[in-house]
Amino acid sequence: MLAPGVIVGKDLSFWTTVLRFAAGLVTKEQFLPDISEIRETYLSRWRPIFSGVDSERLTKLGKSMPDVARALSIKEKDTSPPATSPLSFLSSSISIMVDHLVRSAESEDFEFLPVTQRRHLRRGNFYSIHDHWLSALQSPTGLIEGDGAELLQLANQLKDWIRPITVSTSAPFRLCFRIEEPEDGNDKWYVRYLLQANQDPSLLIPVEKVWKGKHTLPFTDKDFNSHEYLLLSLGQASGICPHIEASLKKLGPAGYELDAMGAYDLFTQRALILEQSGFGVMLPAWWTHKGTKLRLTARANVKTPQMQSASGLSLEEIVQFNREVALGGEKLSFEELQRLAKFKAPLVKVRGQWVLLNAEEIQAAIQLWKKKASDQMTLREVIRMALGGGETPSNISVEGISASGWIADLLRELEGRVPFQELSQPQAFHGTLRPYQMRGYFLVEFSQEVGARSMSGR
């Protein structure tokens, strides 16, 4: 509510979201200087650029636009339905917002210019029509006055300058890179170039078919030049990835090969930059934003000791344990770890699955495996490790702890696999225990219970 009895409507809520979207484009510097002509009047404009996720969000906002957001007409008593589509109306509205936000910031920067330079620009003493245009980009109105022929020439120059971006953002497709794993008997990865339809992302067309003209592209008109779009898009992507630039030296490039180190660089560095630049990137299902789903982990097997007294257990109780190295829940042998140590690339295939490893992890795992004798730790350290707060001496993350007897009972209770037993406050206690004090009281009672079980052999 804006005030008592004044509720935010769907239109105001929608335009607030749109304004945040426009501000996000400005923050990410997703705009270019441009010029527009309206009834023979030329205006400088800051033009937003919609690409990648921004283009997808623009489409979603257009579909969610409430009817009331475009129900008004400039003409008096005009009851006809809107002639402009929601997406077109939204795009022009965001353009006005972005232009205002950038121009406001530029106007503030103008005040920091030297006084002589400000006077020079304010008097209209411009050396060329380009200077006039640059000054108008900082003015409140954006109006450019001058010779019509010069202004038309400037508009054409800007149109050619912006053309690579215009072709990419207005295309019904986007360039997509699919990373394909090496086939059996081959150690080379392959990055395939595809065209992905904006209206139907599941539609993927290999670029080699487009070069050869063997595929009719849907969602296009006769003015769409697929070869021009591909060359411009690959040219932009080549600034991000040198391998793409090298592939452009071939006629009709359709992709490129990578070794394991190149694939690792693409997964961890280039892929994110390509996505942020508006390109599609299709990674294998086993890759996550943190790396491969499978990681090298350690597992601890705790030997539960017999209680020596009925007084219960102590967190400083010494227990014996041994460790093993596992991958995805499967124990690794010493021979497998030695083979992994011979690989130079951090991305290796183990038992048919790709794993991200580094030399330090593998060497730590080997040293861990060599420790045949059981180690010792306190019950406090066992609990901390089971709850994810501890590490093995080799700094490999602990996947889990297996135990039996009263330690297994304790861990199940602490991990939430077995619900805590609700205990009432001791009758002999005069006062009210707080929740955390009741939990502490439960742990004491529980330790005595499991101690009694251990003494009785249960």
Long-range contacts (C-beta under 8 A, 24 or more apart in sequence): 9-68, 10-66, 10-68, 10-69, 11-66, 11-68, 11-69, 14-61, 14-64, 14-65, 14-66, 14-69, 15-69, 17-61, 18-61, 18-90, 18-93, 18-94, 18-97, 19-97, 21-57, 21-58, 21-61, 21-94, 22-48, 22-94, 22-97, 22-98, 22-101, 23-97, 23-101, 25-49, 25-50, 25-54, 25-94, 25-98, 26-98, 26-101, 26-102, 26-105, 30-54, 31-98, 31-102, 32-162, 32-165, 33-133, 33-134, 33-137, 33-158, 34-158, 34-162, 35-133, 35-144, 35-151, 35-154, 35-155, 35-158, 37-151, 37-155, 40-148, 41-143, 42-143, 42-144, 42-146, 42-151, 42-155, 43-136, 43-141, 43-142, 43-143, 43-144, 44-133, 44-136, 44-137, 44-139, 44-142, 44-143, 44-144, 45-95, 45-99, 45-142, 46-98, 46-99, 46-102, 46-103, 46-137, 47-95, 47-98, 47-99, 47-162, 48-94, 48-95, 48-98, 49-165, 49-169, 50-91, 50-169, 51-168, 51-169, 51-277, 51-278, 52-174, 52-275, 52-276, 52-277, 52-278, 52-279, 53-275, 53-278, 54-278, 55-169, 55-198, 55-278, 58-87, 58-90, 58-91, 58-94, 59-87, 59-198, 61-90, 62-86, 62-87, 62-90, 65-89, 65-90, 99-142, 103-137, 103-138, 103-139, 103-140, 103-142, 106-137, 106-138, 107-138, 107-139, 107-140, 109-138, 110-138, 129-153, 129-154, 130-154, 164-232, 164-235, 164-236, 167-225, 167-228, 167-229, 167-232, 168-229, 168-232, 168-233, 168-236, 168-278, 169-278, 171-224, 171-229, 172-197, 172-198, 172-199, 172-217, 172-219, 172-220, 172-224, 173-197, 173-198, 173-205, 173-217, 173-219, 173-229, 174-198, 174-233, 174-278, 174-279, 174-280, 175-230, 175-233, 175-234, 175-237, 175-279, 175-280, 176-204, 176-279, 176-280, 176-281, 176-282, 177-237, 177-271, 177-274, 177-279, 177-280, 177-281, 177-282, 178-204, 178-282, 179-263, 179-266, 179-267, 179-271, 179-281, 179-282, 179-283, 179-284, 181-284, 181-354, 187-259, 187-260, 188-257, 188-258, 188-259, 189-257, 189-258, 189-259, 189-260, 189-262, 189-263, 190-255, 190-256, 190-257, 190-258, 191-243, 191-255, 191-256, 191-257, 191-258, 191-266, 192-254, 192-255, 193-230, 193-234, 193-253, 193-254, 193-255, 194-280, 194-282, 195-226, 195-230, 196-280, 201-280, 206-254, 207-252, 207-253, 207-254, 207-255, 208-252, 208-254, 211-252, 211-254, 212-252, 233-279, 236-277, 237-274, 237-277, 237-279, 240-270, 240-273, 240-274, 240-277, 241-266, 241-270, 241-274, 259-345, 260-343, 260-345, 260-346, 260-347, 260-348, 261-344, 261-345, 263-347, 264-345, 264-346, 264-347, 264-356, 267-347, 284-354, 286-353, 286-354, 287-354, 291-356, 292-347, 292-354, 292-355, 292-356, 293-328, 294-327, 294-328, 294-350, 294-353, 294-354, 294-355, 295-327, 295-355, 295-356, 295-397, 296-325, 296-326, 296-327, 296-332, 296-355, 296-357, 296-361, 296-362, 296-365, 296-396, 297-325, 297-326, 297-327, 297-396, 297-397, 297-398, 297-399, 298-323, 298-324, 298-325, 298-326, 298-365, 298-368, 298-392, 298-394, 298-396, 298-397, 298-398, 298-399, 299-323, 299-324, 299-325, 299-326, 299-331, 299-398, 299-399, 299-400, 299-401, 299-402, 300-382, 300-385, 300-392, 300-398, 300-400, 300-401, 300-402, 301-401, 301-402, 301-403, 302-382, 302-401, 302-402, 302-403, 302-407, 303-374, 304-403, 304-404, 304-405, 304-406, 304-407, 304-408, 304-454, 306-454, 306-455, 307-406, 307-451, 307-454, 307-455, 309-451, 309-455, 310-448, 310-451, 310-452, 310-455, 311-448, 311-451, 312-444, 312-447, 312-448, 312-450, 312-451, 313-379, 313-406, 313-410, 313-447, 313-450, 313-451, 314-379, 314-447, 315-378, 315-379, 315-380, 315-383, 316-378, 316-379, 316-380, 317-378, 317-379, 318-376, 318-377, 318-378, 318-379, 319-376, 319-377, 319-378, 319-379, 319-382, 319-407, 320-374, 320-375, 320-376, 321-374, 321-375, 321-376, 321-377, 321-382, 322-371, 322-373, 322-374, 322-375, 323-368, 323-371, 323-375, 323-392, 324-369, 325-365, 325-368, 325-369, 325-396, 326-399, 327-351, 327-355, 328-353, 329-399, 332-365, 332-369, 334-366, 334-369, 334-370, 337-362, 337-365, 337-366, 337-369, 338-366, 341-366, 361-396, 364-394, 364-395, 364-396, 365-394, 365-396, 367-394, 368-392, 368-393, 368-394, 368-396, 379-407, 382-407, 382-411, 383-410, 383-411, 383-414, 386-411, 386-414, 386-415, 387-414, 387-415, 405-453, 405-454, 406-450, 406-451, 406-453, 406-454, 409-450, 409-453, 410-446, 410-447, 410-450, 413-446, 421-446
